[in-house]
Amino acid sequence: MSGRTSPVTQAIILAGGQATRLRPYTDTRPKAMVEIAGRPIIDHQLDWLAGHGVEHAVVSCGYKAEVLRGHLAARTSGPETTLVVEDEPLGRGGGLRYAAGGLRASDDPFFALNGDILTWFPLDEFTAYHREKGGLVTLGLARFRTSWGIVDVADDGVIEGFTQSPQLPFWINAGVYLFERAVVPMLPVKGDHESSTFPELAKEGRLFGYRIDGFWRGVDTVKDVKEAGDQIAALRGETSTS
């Protein structure tokens, strides 16, 4: 197959950070090892990537790296994994640049995922969109869901009802990316790509957004662990045990 139609075969998962908002779950493990619906987040991610043709994943971590190392070494299916450990926190942009050094040498693009998200959508469509647009980076975008309840109030002040945590008509960075290799030298050695690299690419018209049509959930707090488990169980038609 040609490079224009072949699947993307490599990915980076950013699994660093101490995730203090997820304590006590992260007292003994990194965030990517927190279990959702009976499985670590990273297992959900690796299986999803493998199902779309990813053969090699670089996992970047720092906090409790030995836990992640042992878990990845024990996996017997899915993509081959390479673990890279940050000696000091590099930020998301710096972490991406550092982890890219663990990718196999080629000019092919690669996926990147934040280590605290759960999502399922067709990566082949994501890849086709990226290639059609011809940019350097495509971001997956998720509908913003507020954690606050919304009061439905009429013009005369009568409250008609309440909506708990609705989706709003805004899009947020879903933490799923498709990068061309040419972007790697443009990433900061230390710091956040969203405040440096991405604004520059946006000015140049080389940054695009893909609206995800499928399941997406960030896992950032203790409350998210339970809610994400319930959502996945509902999708499977099961009863959550998280």
Long-range contacts (C-beta under 8 A, 24 or more apart in sequence): 3-108, 4-131, 7-52, 7-53, 7-54, 7-123, 7-124, 7-127, 8-52, 8-53, 8-54, 8-108, 8-109, 8-110, 8-111, 8-123, 8-127, 8-178, 9-53, 9-54, 9-55, 9-56, 9-108, 10-54, 10-55, 10-56, 10-57, 10-58, 10-103, 10-104, 10-106, 10-108, 10-110, 10-111, 11-49, 11-54, 11-56, 11-57, 11-58, 11-79, 11-110, 11-111, 11-112, 11-113, 12-57, 12-58, 12-59, 12-60, 12-96, 12-99, 12-100, 12-102, 12-103, 12-110, 12-111, 12-112, 12-113, 13-42, 13-45, 13-46, 13-57, 13-58, 13-59, 13-60, 13-112, 13-113, 13-115, 14-60, 14-92, 14-95, 14-96, 14-99, 14-112, 14-113, 14-114, 14-115, 15-42, 15-59, 15-60, 15-61, 15-68, 15-115, 16-60, 16-61, 16-62, 16-63, 16-86, 16-89, 16-90, 16-95, 16-115, 17-62, 17-63, 17-89, 17-115, 18-63, 19-63, 19-116, 19-220, 21-220, 21-221, 21-222, 22-219, 22-220, 22-221, 22-222, 22-225, 23-222, 25-222, 25-225, 26-63, 26-64, 28-64, 28-67, 29-64, 29-67, 29-68, 30-61, 30-63, 30-64, 30-65, 30-67, 30-68, 30-115, 31-115, 31-116, 31-219, 32-59, 32-61, 32-68, 32-115, 32-116, 33-64, 33-67, 33-68, 33-71, 34-219, 34-225, 35-242, 36-118, 36-219, 36-225, 36-228, 36-229, 36-232, 36-242, 37-228, 37-229, 37-232, 37-233, 37-236, 37-240, 37-241, 37-242, 38-241, 38-242, 40-71, 41-115, 41-116, 41-117, 41-118, 41-219, 42-68, 42-71, 42-72, 42-115, 43-75, 44-118, 45-113, 45-115, 45-117, 45-118, 46-75, 46-78, 46-79, 46-81, 47-78, 48-119, 48-120, 48-123, 49-78, 49-79, 49-111, 49-113, 49-123, 50-77, 50-78, 50-79, 52-122, 52-123, 52-124, 53-123, 53-124, 54-79, 54-111, 55-79, 55-80, 56-80, 56-81, 56-82, 56-103, 56-104, 57-81, 57-82, 58-82, 58-83, 58-84, 58-99, 58-100, 58-102, 58-103, 59-83, 59-84, 59-99, 59-115, 60-84, 60-85, 60-86, 60-95, 60-96, 60-98, 60-99, 60-102, 61-85, 61-86, 61-115, 62-86, 62-87, 62-88, 62-89, 90-189, 90-190, 90-191, 91-188, 91-190, 91-191, 91-192, 92-192, 92-193, 92-194, 93-187, 93-188, 93-190, 93-191, 93-192, 93-193, 93-194, 93-196, 93-197, 94-187, 94-188, 94-189, 94-190, 94-191, 96-179, 96-184, 96-187, 96-193, 97-184, 97-187, 97-188, 97-189, 100-181, 100-184, 100-187, 106-181, 107-181, 108-181, 109-178, 109-179, 109-180, 109-181, 110-178, 110-179, 110-181, 111-176, 111-177, 111-178, 111-179, 112-176, 112-177, 112-178, 112-179, 113-175, 113-176, 113-177, 114-175, 114-176, 116-175, 116-218, 116-219, 116-220, 117-174, 117-175, 117-176, 117-216, 117-217, 117-218, 117-219, 118-215, 118-216, 118-217, 118-219, 118-228, 118-232, 119-174, 119-176, 119-212, 119-214, 119-215, 119-216, 119-217, 120-214, 120-215, 121-212, 121-213, 121-214, 121-215, 121-216, 122-214, 126-176, 126-178, 126-210, 127-178, 129-208, 129-210, 130-178, 130-208, 130-210, 133-208, 135-180, 135-201, 135-205, 135-206, 135-207, 135-208, 136-179, 136-180, 136-182, 136-183, 136-201, 136-206, 136-207, 137-177, 137-178, 137-179, 137-180, 137-183, 137-198, 137-201, 137-206, 137-207, 137-208, 138-177, 138-178, 138-207, 138-208, 138-209, 138-210, 139-173, 139-174, 139-176, 139-177, 139-207, 139-208, 139-209, 139-210, 140-173, 140-174, 140-175, 140-176, 140-177, 140-209, 140-210, 140-212, 140-216, 141-171, 141-172, 141-173, 141-174, 141-209, 141-210, 141-211, 141-212, 142-171, 142-172, 142-173, 142-174, 142-212, 142-216, 143-167, 143-168, 143-170, 143-171, 143-172, 144-168, 144-170, 144-171, 144-172, 171-209, 171-211, 174-212, 174-216, 175-218, 176-212
